[in-house]
Amino acid sequence: MNVQRLCRHPAGWFASALQALADAGHYSNVFNPSLARFDGRWHLAFRAEAHPGEKPFRAFYTNAAADRFSPPLDLSAILAHEDFPRIADPKLVVLGERLYLTFNTGNLAGTDNALYLMQVWPTVGAPQRCEVEGRQTVEKNWAFYLDPQGELSVIYSLSPLVRLRRARGVLGSAGMLFFERAGSTDGPGKGLSIGTQITFANARTGYLVAHEKPGVLGKRGYVGRLVRLTFDHRGEAAVTVGGTRLIHSYRKLIPAKKRHNPNLLWATYFAGAVLDDNSELLSLSYGINDVEFGFAELPLAQLWK
């Protein structure tokens, strides 16, 4: 098994631009950035403390036409008026002619969380709750996409490979979105959970970074595995898991003494993956141990062996 250390492939201006944004806004503990490329701009969602020690973490969204991000939108403050307890795992996803944010409301003791889609570009829309019959108590990450027929669909899990499709509701409205199971097959991604949203190389082939979570004495770590999804003309999907593990660095695998999550050993947590127009260069955005952020760029061929 190969291991790719992403600290050896830093991604241009992203890290310095996000750090400048954090410094200007006096944000601390910036982590889990989610990068997307859409409509000639780079877009970014991230989590941070607006004030040192503030919990829960806030979610922010920004975009850049050149090499500087605009002042971010505090999504947590906006949605607080609608009684959202928190915005966890915010990730950007391109769906047709719009850019959306998907997030969940966290894992609060004694309650089911909820998962949402919300348009953020070209305008900010209303959050739409996403439901499926027989859902898990805690829903973390669904990978949204438009199938070959243009229908809103979801990779619900990788092992087994479960797909969902929209049953009711209108994407981009203020109403709920209801999904139904469209297929379930055994997949090679045993033990893998969905990390990033899908970045498409063409209409039938996409990639995402999944999380492999090795455990020790009830605690776990997060490393990345690149996954290829191949769709046929009916929308059926096949999954292939890459043979390279993705980490930021070996040094960051040393368990931190202070953790926001006491069950976390270490984490390279992937929130964004973007292929360039030639489907040759892959840009990755990720969090490090819930306290730092990282960006990397490297050829897809270097990861997919």
Helices and strands as residue ranges (DSSP letters): E 2-5, G 6-8, H 14-25, E 28-38, E 41-49, E 58-64, E 73-74, H 75-80, E 88-95, E 98-104, E 115-121, E 128-132, E 143-146, E 152-158, E 161-168, E 177-185, E 192-194, E 199-202, E 205-212, E 215-216, E 219-231, E 237-247, G 251-253, E 264-275, E 281-288, E 292-299, H 300-303
